[in-house]
């Protein structure tokens, strides 16, 4: 019984992840794109109607990747995505076996999907700015922090999973 309790994620990890998700990704993926596009259908990009369905497909594929990230931070990492309540364990399972930053990739995919679906160049520009911000955050804060926190385990992980381009089969060297 004690061992099961020790491996169970703390309640604060669940609650913190829910609050964080509503505030941060909720704003980035929901509120801001809505304010930019009012979620109104505009003419499709390049006058090519299928871009709407491509956008919808991109969005739909990104959602389970994002959900997996959230679940893993709680269950595997025993923490939240918020830097103030970060994981206690290095998260390397699931989609993390293929790429180190699946949450950021999923958020960008959801933004690009919305841009294509609604025909919104403003949301597409916003997605580009968010992608640059994510990259800078990863290289300037997140990676150095993870290396300090998890040391050689994180270095080993970097050698097996690339930063941005997912591998079909987890293996190989870290792309920096």
TIDREN-992890 format. One line per 8 residues: number of its first residue (from 0); for each residue x, y, z of C-alpha. Coordinates in steps of 0.02 Angstrom, whole numbers, plus 32768, in hexadecimal, padded with zeros to 4 digits. Layout:
residues N
NUM) X:Y:Z | ...
This chain:
residues 176
0) 8000:8000:8000 | 808C:807A:802C | 80E6:8055:7F89 | 8049:8079:7F22 | 8033:811E:7F7E | 80EA:814C:7F5F | 80D7:8131:7EA3 | 8031:818C:7E96
8) 8041:823F:7E58 | 8018:82C4:7EDA | 7F6D:8317:7ED2 | 7FBD:83C2:7EB7 | 8006:8382:7E13 | 7F58:835E:7DD0 | 7F0E:8401:7E0D | 7FA3:8469:7DD7
16) 7FA1:841D:7D29 | 7EE7:8442:7D16 | 7EFD:84F8:7D4C | 7F9A:8510:7CE4 | 7F45:84C6:7C49 | 7EAE:8536:7C59 | 7F17:85D2:7C6E | 7FB1:85BE:7C00
24) 7F89:8549:7B6F | 7ED3:857F:7B7D | 7F09:8631:7B58 | 7F8D:8605:7AD6 | 7F23:8588:7A74 | 7E74:85C8:7A9A | 7E63:867C:7ACF | 7EE8:86D2:7A65
32) 7EBA:8678:79C1 | 7E04:86A4:79E4 | 7E30:875B:7A00 | 7E93:875B:795D | 7E18:86FD:78EE | 7D73:8703:794D | 7D6F:864F:790D | 7D1B:868E:786F
40) 7D33:862E:77CE | 7D91:8698:7751 | 7DBD:8666:76A1 | 7E32:85CF:76A5 | 7EEC:85EB:768B | 7F1C:85F7:75D4 | 7E63:85DB:75AB | 7E7E:8523:75CC
48) 7DE8:84E0:762D | 7E3B:8441:766D | 7EAE:84AC:76DA | 7E1C:84B5:7755 | 7E17:83F8:7767 | 7ED4:83EE:776E | 7ECF:846D:77FB | 7E48:840D:7856
56) 7EAE:836D:7842 | 7F4B:83BF:7886 | 7EEA:8401:791C | 7E97:835A:7940 | 7F3D:82FB:7937 | 7F90:8377:79AD | 7F0E:8369:7A38 | 7F3A:82B7:7A72
64) 7FF3:82E2:7A6C | 7FD1:8375:7ADE | 7F63:830B:7B50 | 7FED:8287:7B5C | 8067:830F:7B90 | 7FF4:834A:7C1B | 7FD2:829A:7C5B | 808B:826C:7C59
72) 80BE:8307:7CBA | 8046:82D3:7D43 | 8056:8215:7D41 | 810A:81FD:7D0C | 8158:82A0:7D46 | 80F1:82BD:7DE5 | 80E4:8376:7DBE | 8096:83F6:7D4C
80) 80C7:844E:7CAA | 80D9:84F1:7D0D | 8190:8518:7D32 | 8160:854C:7DE4 | 8120:849B:7E07 | 8188:8435:7D8E | 8198:837A:7D86 | 81FA:831A:7E09
88) 822B:8295:7D8B | 826C:82A2:7CD9 | 81E0:827E:7C5E | 821D:820F:7BCF | 818B:819A:7BA6 | 8104:819C:7B22 | 811A:8225:7AA0 | 81B6:825E:7AFD
96) 820E:81C4:7AB9 | 8204:8213:7A0D | 8220:82CC:7A2F | 8250:8336:7AC6 | 81CE:83BE:7AB0 | 8129:836F:7A7B | 80BE:83EC:7ADA | 8108:8481:7A7F
104) 80F8:8427:79D9 | 8042:83FD:7A01 | 801A:84B2:7A2F | 8067:84F3:798E | 8009:846D:792C | 7F66:84A1:797E | 7F88:8557:7951 | 7FB7:852E:789D
112) 7F1E:84BE:7892 | 7EAE:854C:78C9 | 7F02:85C4:7851 | 7EE4:854E:77BF | 7E33:8522:77F4 | 7DFB:85D7:780A | 7E67:861C:777D | 7EB8:8694:77F9
120) 7F61:86DB:77CB | 7F62:8733:7874 | 7F5A:868E:78D1 | 7FE1:8648:785F | 8052:86DC:7887 | 802B:86C5:793F | 805B:860D:7932 | 8103:8641:78E9
128) 8124:86BA:7979 | 80F2:8636:79F9 | 8166:85B7:79A7 | 81F8:8630:79B5 | 81CC:8654:7A6B | 81C3:859A:7A91 | 826C:857B:7A40 | 82BE:8606:7AA3
136) 826E:85CA:7B45 | 82AB:8519:7B25 | 8360:8545:7AFE | 8375:85D3:7B7A | 8315:8590:7C11 | 82CC:84E3:7C04 | 835F:847D:7BC5 | 83DF:84CA:7C3C
144) 8365:84B2:7CCD | 8343:83FC:7CA0 | 83FD:83DB:7C90 | 841F:8427:7D3C | 838C:83C9:7D88 | 839F:831D:7D3A | 8457:831C:7D04 | 8494:8284:7CA4
152) 83E3:823C:7C95 | 83B0:82D6:7C32 | 8450:82D1:7BCB | 842E:821B:7B9F | 837B:8249:7B72 | 83BA:82D3:7AFF | 8421:8253:7AA1 | 8387:81E7:7A84
160) 8302:826A:7A59 | 8312:8302:79E7 | 82D9:83AE:7A1E | 8259:83D7:7995 | 824E:8358:7908 | 81FD:82B7:7947 | 824E:8212:791D | 81E1:8180:78EA
168) 8251:810C:794D | 82A0:8151:79EC | 835D:8147:79DB | 83F2:81A9:799F | 8448:8248:79D4 | 8403:82E9:7A19 | 83EC:8377:799C | 8422:8419:79EA
